[in-house]
Amino acid sequence: MSYSPGMAVDPELLEILACPNCKTPVTLVKDGAALKCGTCHRVYPIKDDIPVMLVDEATIEP
């Protein structure tokens, strides 16, 4: 994975981030504006280039 200027989250950080609900690794979605868990389908917002990894802040999308 290479870093691109439009990417909000550092690739090294992305490699260690996991869903706090089910501990599954998350992936970037919505053009880098959010992180999504592929297991429980929670989407965590990224605000000011900082992932908000709180279950209460997440939305659930199919």
Backbone as ProteinMPNN parsed JSONL, in Angstrom:
{"seq_chain_A": "MSYSPGMAVDPELLEILACPNCKTPVTLVKDGAALKCGTCHRVYPIKDDIPVMLVDEATIEP", "coords_chain_A": {"N_chain_A": [[0.841, -1.17, 0.0], [0.59, 2.178, -0.845], [1.211, 5.552, 0.145], [-0.979, 8.177, -0.497], [-1.521, 11.633, -1.301], [-4.221, 12.371, -0.926], [-5.17, 10.717, 0.977], [-6.558, 10.32, 4.14], [-5.834, 8.892, 6.396], [-2.908, 7.587, 7.782], [-1.169, 4.959, 6.201], [0.248, 3.089, 7.809], [-0.997, 3.369, 10.269], [-3.552, 2.596, 9.569], [-3.168, -0.121, 9.135], [-3.07, -1.166, 11.721], [-5.447, -0.483, 12.921], [-8.559, -1.538, 14.256], [-11.928, -2.679, 14.415], [-13.664, -1.596, 17.233], [-15.812, -2.974, 18.205], [-15.951, -5.669, 17.197], [-13.366, -6.401, 16.71], [-12.29, -6.724, 14.146], [-10.199, -5.985, 11.344], [-10.339, -2.729, 9.802], [-11.401, -0.939, 6.82], [-10.729, 1.709, 4.482], [-13.342, 3.824, 3.359], [-15.787, 5.684, 1.449], [-14.283, 7.607, -0.034], [-12.055, 7.989, 1.646], [-13.156, 9.188, 3.881], [-14.172, 7.76, 5.936], [-14.075, 4.75, 7.964], [-14.624, 1.308, 7.543], [-15.976, -1.634, 8.971], [-15.799, -4.908, 7.916], [-17.086, -7.064, 9.015], [-19.093, -6.511, 11.098], [-20.239, -4.383, 9.88], [-20.101, -1.73, 10.7], [-19.562, 1.753, 10.342], [-17.084, 4.004, 10.8], [-16.549, 7.409, 11.406], [-14.162, 9.765, 9.997], [-12.747, 12.47, 11.338], [-11.322, 15.589, 10.917], [-8.936, 14.383, 10.002], [-8.655, 12.37, 11.874], [-9.431, 9.203, 12.967], [-12.521, 8.312, 14.353], [-13.03, 6.095, 16.503], [-15.296, 5.023, 17.969], [-17.921, 3.09, 19.164], [-20.43, 4.188, 19.629], [-20.414, 6.382, 17.918], [-20.453, 5.343, 15.43], [-22.071, 4.343, 12.362], [-24.326, 1.929, 10.992], [-24.023, 0.181, 8.093], [-25.106, -1.625, 5.213]], "CA_chain_A": [[0.0, 0.0, 0.0], [1.391, 3.401, -0.878], [0.536, 6.728, 0.67], [-1.323, 9.197, -1.48], [-1.836, 12.874, -0.61], [-5.629, 12.485, -0.601], [-5.506, 9.769, 2.016], [-6.64, 10.983, 5.435], [-5.246, 8.062, 7.439], [-1.599, 7.017, 7.462], [-1.278, 3.514, 5.943], [0.747, 2.311, 8.938], [-2.051, 3.398, 11.278], [-4.655, 1.797, 9.033], [-2.831, -1.535, 9.309], [-3.283, -1.623, 13.098], [-6.786, -0.144, 13.398], [-9.557, -2.602, 14.218], [-13.245, -2.322, 14.926], [-13.714, -1.827, 18.684], [-16.941, -3.843, 18.514], [-15.69, -7.089, 16.926], [-11.901, -6.565, 16.559], [-11.949, -6.991, 12.761], [-9.544, -4.842, 10.683], [-11.236, -1.836, 9.065], [-10.912, -0.453, 5.534], [-11.171, 3.048, 4.108], [-14.496, 3.936, 2.467], [-16.284, 7.051, 1.223], [-13.146, 8.43, -0.469], [-11.17, 8.29, 2.767], [-13.855, 9.959, 4.913], [-14.667, 6.861, 6.972], [-13.504, 3.406, 8.049], [-15.718, 0.343, 7.66], [-15.716, -2.997, 9.408], [-16.436, -5.845, 7.012], [-17.808, -8.1, 9.751], [-20.328, -6.002, 11.716], [-20.701, -3.332, 8.968], [-20.092, -0.4, 11.304], [-18.763, 2.734, 9.618], [-16.561, 4.981, 11.748], [-16.172, 8.627, 10.685], [-12.833, 10.354, 10.161], [-12.952, 13.909, 11.521], [-10.039, 16.315, 10.989], [-7.894, 13.377, 9.776], [-8.548, 11.49, 13.036], [-10.502, 8.211, 13.008], [-13.317, 8.294, 15.581], [-13.293, 4.662, 16.651], [-16.221, 4.819, 19.08], [-19.097, 2.368, 18.705], [-21.567, 5.12, 19.671], [-20.302, 7.333, 16.798], [-20.522, 4.594, 14.17], [-23.345, 4.0, 11.756], [-24.289, 0.563, 10.449], [-24.4, 0.186, 6.668], [-24.987, -2.973, 4.615]], "C_chain_A": [[0.89, 1.239, 0.0], [0.552, 4.575, -0.413], [0.251, 7.706, -0.452], [-1.774, 10.447, -0.747], [-3.302, 13.011, -0.214], [-6.064, 11.583, 0.541], [-5.465, 10.43, 3.389], [-5.912, 10.212, 6.534], [-3.926, 7.475, 6.946], [-1.739, 5.508, 7.262], [-0.783, 2.648, 7.096], [-0.292, 2.26, 10.062], [-3.211, 2.52, 10.835], [-4.412, 0.296, 9.233], [-3.125, -2.046, 10.714], [-4.67, -1.292, 13.64], [-7.731, -1.325, 13.237], [-10.852, -2.082, 14.815], [-13.275, -2.588, 16.435], [-14.853, -2.767, 19.095], [-16.58, -5.322, 18.341], [-14.216, -7.407, 16.653], [-11.451, -6.947, 15.155], [-11.221, -5.783, 12.172], [-10.551, -4.027, 9.865], [-10.58, -1.383, 7.761], [-11.467, 0.941, 5.264], [-12.344, 2.968, 3.142], [-14.851, 5.41, 2.316], [-15.149, 8.01, 0.887], [-12.264, 8.879, 0.69], [-11.825, 9.065, 3.889], [-14.357, 9.082, 6.062], [-13.922, 5.527, 6.905], [-14.64, 2.426, 8.279], [-15.211, -1.025, 8.085], [-16.473, -3.939, 8.486], [-17.266, -6.907, 7.712], [-19.135, -7.578, 10.31], [-20.914, -4.811, 10.951], [-20.814, -1.945, 9.614], [-19.156, 0.495, 10.497], [-18.388, 3.832, 10.608], [-16.1, 6.224, 10.99], [-14.709, 9.005, 10.93], [-13.053, 11.859, 10.2], [-11.608, 14.586, 11.729], [-8.856, 15.355, 10.913], [-7.689, 12.433, 10.958], [-9.713, 10.498, 13.022], [-11.213, 8.239, 14.369], [-13.81, 6.861, 15.77], [-14.137, 4.383, 17.903], [-17.489, 4.159, 18.54], [-20.306, 3.299, 18.653], [-21.568, 6.122, 18.514], [-20.474, 6.655, 15.454], [-21.958, 4.459, 13.676], [-23.214, 2.581, 11.209], [-24.842, 0.624, 9.038], [-24.206, -1.211, 6.107], [-23.763, -3.134, 3.733]], "O_chain_A": [[1.843, 1.321, 0.775], [-0.67, 4.581, -0.563], [1.128, 8.025, -1.255], [-2.357, 10.343, 0.332], [-3.603, 13.709, 0.754], [-7.195, 11.674, 1.017], [-4.457, 11.031, 3.763], [-5.428, 10.81, 7.496], [-3.841, 6.938, 5.842], [-2.371, 4.842, 8.081], [-1.339, 1.576, 7.339], [-0.446, 1.235, 10.726], [-3.784, 1.786, 11.639], [-5.353, -0.462, 9.471], [-3.4, -3.233, 10.89], [-5.038, -1.771, 14.713], [-7.712, -2.022, 12.222], [-10.853, -1.155, 15.624], [-12.945, -3.691, 16.87], [-14.853, -3.293, 20.208], [-16.862, -6.137, 19.22], [-13.867, -8.559, 16.395], [-10.339, -7.447, 14.985], [-11.593, -4.649, 12.476], [-11.499, -4.58, 9.306], [-9.359, -1.438, 7.617], [-12.536, 1.305, 5.754], [-12.346, 2.152, 2.22], [-14.276, 6.271, 2.981], [-15.061, 9.099, 1.456], [-11.784, 10.012, 0.711], [-11.128, 9.561, 4.775], [-14.901, 9.59, 7.043], [-13.238, 5.222, 5.928], [-15.519, 2.669, 9.107], [-14.173, -1.502, 7.628], [-17.678, -3.776, 8.296], [-18.069, -7.584, 7.07], [-20.189, -8.146, 10.024], [-21.963, -4.288, 11.328], [-21.545, -1.087, 9.119], [-18.102, 0.06, 10.032], [-19.253, 4.498, 11.178], [-15.34, 6.11, 10.028], [-14.107, 8.618, 11.932], [-13.492, 12.455, 9.216], [-10.843, 14.203, 12.614], [-7.89, 15.492, 11.663], [-6.659, 11.764, 11.039], [-10.871, 10.914, 13.06], [-10.562, 8.194, 15.413], [-14.863, 6.474, 15.263], [-13.741, 3.61, 18.775], [-18.063, 4.631, 17.559], [-21.119, 3.207, 17.733], [-22.621, 6.656, 18.166], [-20.627, 7.332, 14.437], [-22.913, 4.46, 14.452], [-22.104, 2.096, 10.992], [-25.972, 1.057, 8.811], [-23.26, -1.907, 6.475], [-23.543, -4.207, 3.172]]}, "name": "protein", "num_of_chains": 1, "seq": "MSYSPGMAVDPELLEILACPNCKTPVTLVKDGAALKCGTCHRVYPIKDDIPVMLVDEATIEP"}
